Amino acid sequence: MSSGQITLPHICPKCKIEIAIDYQELEKKFGFRNIDQASMRNQSWCRECRKKSTKK
């Protein structure tokens, strides 16, 4: 279970190429998702890896 905290720098576990060193880069390269009305988490995979995984 995750702690709900975001640790930077964040590296994509899929490609290990994309890195976000601040929250602006995290939004741009990874994005966020709503868990419920009160909390939000960053996506673990970068946008590019998620895009590639849905094209199969």
Residue frames relative to the residue before (quaternion, step in Angstrom):
aa qw qx qy qz dx dy dz
M 1.0000 0.0000 0.0000 0.0000 0.00 0.00 0.00
S 0.3995 -0.7333 0.4986 0.2326 3.57 -0.92 0.85
S 0.5414 -0.6469 0.4451 0.3005 3.52 -1.24 0.54
G 0.4699 -0.6719 0.4471 0.3575 3.57 1.22 -0.38
Q 0.5900 0.5506 -0.3698 0.4604 3.56 1.29 0.03
I 0.3223 -0.7231 0.5788 0.1955 3.54 -1.15 0.66
T 0.1510 -0.7838 0.5994 0.0595 3.54 -0.77 1.08
L 0.1275 -0.7872 0.6016 0.0472 3.55 -0.78 1.04
P 0.5099 -0.1758 -0.8420 0.0128 1.56 -2.06 1.36
H 0.3098 -0.7256 0.5883 0.1771 3.54 -1.22 0.64
I 0.1223 -0.7908 0.5991 0.0282 3.57 -0.84 1.04
C 0.5027 -0.6468 0.4829 0.3096 3.56 -0.97 0.88
P 0.3684 -0.7554 0.4953 0.2198 3.63 -0.66 1.05
K 0.6151 0.5578 -0.3461 0.4368 3.61 1.21 -0.37
C 0.8201 0.2246 -0.1025 0.5163 3.62 0.58 -1.14
K 0.2362 -0.8027 0.5036 0.2154 3.58 1.20 -0.53
I 0.5319 0.6122 -0.4080 0.4194 3.58 1.20 0.55
E 0.7180 0.4332 -0.2528 0.4825 3.57 0.80 -1.03
I 0.0108 -0.7858 0.6170 -0.0426 3.54 -0.91 1.03
A 0.1294 -0.7552 0.6375 0.0806 3.55 -1.04 0.84
I 0.1806 -0.8120 0.5482 0.0864 3.56 -0.74 1.05
D 0.7778 0.1434 -0.1209 0.5999 3.58 1.28 -0.16
Y 0.7106 -0.4870 0.3006 0.4092 3.57 -1.27 0.26
Q 0.6058 0.5479 -0.3633 0.4481 3.61 1.09 -0.61
E 0.6673 0.4753 -0.2969 0.4905 3.58 0.96 -0.83
L 0.6081 0.5567 -0.3481 0.4463 3.57 1.05 -0.73
E 0.6552 0.4955 -0.3040 0.4825 3.59 0.95 -0.85
K 0.7033 0.4875 -0.2684 0.4423 3.57 0.85 -0.98
K 0.7890 0.3635 -0.1721 0.4644 3.60 0.78 -1.02
F 0.7965 0.2860 -0.1302 0.5165 3.60 1.09 -0.69
G 0.2861 -0.7634 0.5272 0.2397 3.59 0.87 -0.90
F 0.3448 -0.7149 0.5731 0.2039 3.53 -1.37 0.13
R 0.1600 -0.7610 0.6151 0.1301 3.55 -1.27 0.30
N 0.4445 -0.6781 0.5219 0.2649 3.54 -1.13 0.70
I 0.2982 -0.7417 0.5779 0.1640 3.54 -0.85 1.02
D 0.7292 -0.1654 0.1222 0.6527 3.54 1.00 -0.91
Q 0.7583 -0.3869 0.2435 0.4648 3.60 -1.19 -0.14
A 0.7436 0.4266 -0.2200 0.4655 3.58 1.13 -0.55
S 0.8092 0.2421 -0.1297 0.5194 3.62 1.10 -0.32
M 0.1402 -0.7666 0.6258 0.0330 3.48 -1.28 0.65
R 0.1240 -0.7822 0.6076 0.0603 3.60 -1.10 0.73
N 0.4968 -0.6131 0.5048 0.3499 3.51 -1.26 0.36
Q 0.5135 -0.5927 0.5127 0.3496 3.55 -1.22 0.50
S 0.4364 -0.7036 0.4827 0.2855 3.61 -0.92 0.75
W 0.7194 0.3691 -0.2355 0.5392 3.61 0.92 -0.86
C 0.5209 -0.6232 0.4786 0.3335 3.58 -1.12 0.66
R 0.6809 -0.4976 0.3466 0.4107 3.57 -1.24 0.41
E 0.6456 0.5370 -0.3249 0.4352 3.60 0.98 -0.84
C 0.6712 0.4791 -0.3042 0.4768 3.62 0.91 -0.84
R 0.6447 0.5028 -0.3306 0.4715 3.61 0.99 -0.75
K 0.6322 0.5292 -0.3317 0.4584 3.57 1.02 -0.77
K 0.6693 0.5003 -0.2934 0.4644 3.59 0.94 -0.88
S 0.6724 0.5134 -0.3082 0.4351 3.61 0.96 -0.78
T 0.6812 0.4742 -0.2984 0.4713 3.62 1.13 -0.52
K 0.6052 0.5844 -0.3569 0.4059 3.62 1.20 -0.27
K 0.5347 0.6607 -0.3986 0.3446 3.61 1.20 -0.28
